[in-house]
């Protein structure tokens, strides 16, 4: 058996040229390198290494005007079109609270940045792309025809690094895998769950009980969480669109969470992908990656709120939905009705 050697930057470029219609994530997987390594191989040609600091970028991002902000994980791609507004940088977490672009940013995960230019016939496309130390994409910002191109070039010039090498060496991940607590007390979990007054307290609950999200959902009981049929995600989208209600859609990774708040309209299924194609919001979701779909009920000071949470085979969150509401107000009755009417997973065959 021969040991597979890591491709050189020139070999990466040659493979990309031969497979120009393949998605970059798929090319990286085929070559056994990170997505950032694909971009780095183009440095000096179509890419420039730039400072990958999240907060430095957020301070300058409003200068770009209207852009397309993209955040993804292995199974979902979330795209929002609009300007960066109302950025509040922080050491642990930063926030962008724009009308369209709504972000929760975790700066410590950000490590590498690139400015990328792609030419397709007469069309020239510019983007800023940010990755973690393992070369995994955290966030991308794509310019649109109405974006401020002069501001883009100024940011690239100011952020340009001395190191413009084409090589990219991924660091080993030091993040511990989420683990179940073999000693989890279900009664204590339910008691603490019942006493929540804000949905954000859920993270502290899991941390204090040393439980994973999936373990907690399975253990808490159907008063607070119940499994749904895999088709429930698309059905929820179509029911919400038909009712004309505003929802919240969260897609994230360890360095970014991106949120859509508002109605949804144009829903299309293409093979394994469930898509939303609205004017300022695009979503691409791999339905075949969803191992568990849950309806989750959490108490708050304004009454309980209901979410749809989809997990992958590793138990990691792929996507999460809520009915849109303001703090201090109860959950929309239309949203609650949609969630409670979704088909539950039939587990009788496995019983």
Buried (B, 14 or more C-beta within 10 A) or exposed (E): EEEEEEBEBEEBBEBBEEEEEBEEBEBBEEBEBBBBBBBBBBBEEBBBBBBBBBBBBBBBBBBBBBBBBBBBBEBBBBBBBBBBBEBEBEEEBBBBEBEBBBBBBBBEBBBBBBBBBEEEEEEEEBBBBBBBBBBBBBBBBBBEEEBBBEBBEBBBEEBBBEEEEBEBEBEEEEEEEBEBBEEBEBEEBBEBBEEBEBBEBBEEBBEEBEBBBBBBBBBBBEEBBBBBEBEBBBBBBBBBBEBEBBBBBBBBBBBBBBBBBBBBBEBEEEEEBBBBBBEBBBBBBBBEBBBBBBBBBBBBEBEBBBBBBBBBEEBBBBBBBBBBBEEEEEBBEBBBBBBEEBEEBEEEEEE
